[in-house]
Amino acid sequence: MRSNTVLLAPLALFASGALAFYPYTPPWLKEIEEKHAGEARRSVEDGVTFDIKRRASRRAPVSQEQKAAWQAALLSHKYGSGDDASSSNTDSNIAKRDNQFNIMQAADPNAPDTAGLDQDGTDYSYFVQAELGSQKTKMYMLLDTGAGSSWVMGTGCTSPACALHDSFGPSDSSSLKTSSQTFNIAYGSGAVSGSLVNDTISVAGMSLTYQFGLASNTSSDFVHFAFDGILGMSMNSGANENFLSALEGAGLLDKSIFSVALSRASDGNNDGEVTFGSTNPSRYTGAITYTSIPDGTDWSIPLDDMSYNGKKGNVGGINAYIDTGTSYIFGPSKNVKALHAVIDGAQSSDGVTWTVPCDTTTPLVATFSGVDFAISPKDWISPKDSTGKCTSNVYGYEVVQGSWLFGDTFLKNVYAVFDKDQKRIGFAKRSTTGTGNKSIATATDASAASATGAATGTSTFEPPSPTAIGLSSQETSGAQPTQTKASSSASSFLRTGSPTIALCILPFLVLLV
């Protein structure tokens, strides 16, 4: 059986043909976990309530800075970067956690070929509910524009993370077809591995036969995530065909595009959704501004600049990768420093993480193709930490060499259109439909019946551990060896070995050998 190696989101330094970790331990990673018990929970505004479904897991609350650092550390592999934010002792920490998954369920979409985007109640990850196999088994799959591979946890998996999630296997579907092809994706402290299978998948009312991974082993990183797998939406494919290409090949789309609206938990109503093949005008206002993708191979477009209160940061002229699988915004340290130099009261001791005044009400502005897009302080400023300080969610981690990485901090403020046909990405101002009036549904697991109850006042949430958000990856499969084109920036990084850090579950750099 031939072996293919797919490098997805590695957070490692690639040098002399070997993959090695470059130690980087931010001060906040050294904080004792018990110190944060009950702290750093994201609060929702007074009087706001919404649907929450609980799923069993094993996690303790952690600080905003830890979330960003660990996400960057474990996700560097995604774009082939190289600094390690000290992930060596994550397993022991994970084993001690006692967890629950929160799910903020999306409202029923009002457009065709559209799926609601559930989230974890902390704006940390966004996922669709897919139906697999003849029995239409429901699985939560992370919508990831940075990942080329799709997989779910299998019923034969005995890893601790699998015990906390829904799973899928032969007993769930008479139409499941197994194969001798295997895949392996390394994530932080462990790996996800298993076999490639074929079965029906239904998302947004569209059904097709699809090849995806059935994991028999999962990294302990995934004990922190509410989702049961990943739906790869990058322009490239990994161990299997990405989902957008599969929809296109099945003739289910008039246009090879998809459009994304992400919800903000504090708005109180989850109207997040993804529309395949078109846009939903009710989710945006004004015109859509498109920017061409220079190399046509990654969801990456030139950034004009970023500014604050009319003061330009002069940080443009380079590409920005647009990734639904990344929580925050990351950029080269010098660019992030230049941006914070125009932000009143911003301070940093390391050039990576910046504190800003908690009472800041001014948005950041990102400019693409001459059009300004405001980023709300609700998104670019973190809640207060245990010392009463607030952190900017724009971090000086260079995930892709010489490029920005724009994640959900930015995407919550726009309606984003990913157009593969015309090789472009479009943004429009996000319309708001939140009502702030929802009930809370709880369940012990994904299949349990939900109980409803009213909730008022300030609600708090335990954010998922950042350890899992950044997933390094080295994937192998039994497919025919080929060379898959990856990001030019990421490829360049692997050749030069420049130390950078990547985060979230981004599109994984694919190397097939």
Secondary structure, 3 states (H helix, E strand, C coil): CCCEEEEEEEECEEECCEEECEECCCHHHHCCHHHHCCCCCEECCCCCCCCCEEEEECCCCCCHHHHHHHHHHHHCEECCECEECCCCCHHHHHHCCCEEEEEECCCCCCCCCEEECEECCCCCCEEEEEEECCCCEEEEEEEECCCCCCEEEECCCCCHHHHCCCCECHHHCCCCECCCCEEEEEECCEEEEEEEEEEEEEECCEEEEEEEEEEEECCHHHHHCCCCEEEECCCCCCCCCCHHHHHHHCCCCCCCEEEEECCCHHHCCCCCEEEECCCCHHHEEEEEEEEECCCCCCCEEEECEEEECCEECCCCCEEEEECCCCCCEECCHHHHHHHHCCCCCCECCCCCCCEECCCCCCCEEEEECCEEEEECHHHHECCCCCCCCEEECEECCCCCCCCEEECHHHHCCEEEEEECCCCEEEEEEECCCCCCCCCEEECCCCCCCCEEECCCCCCEECCCCHHHHCCCEEEEECCCCCCCCCCHHHHHHHHHCCCCCCCCCCCCCCCCC
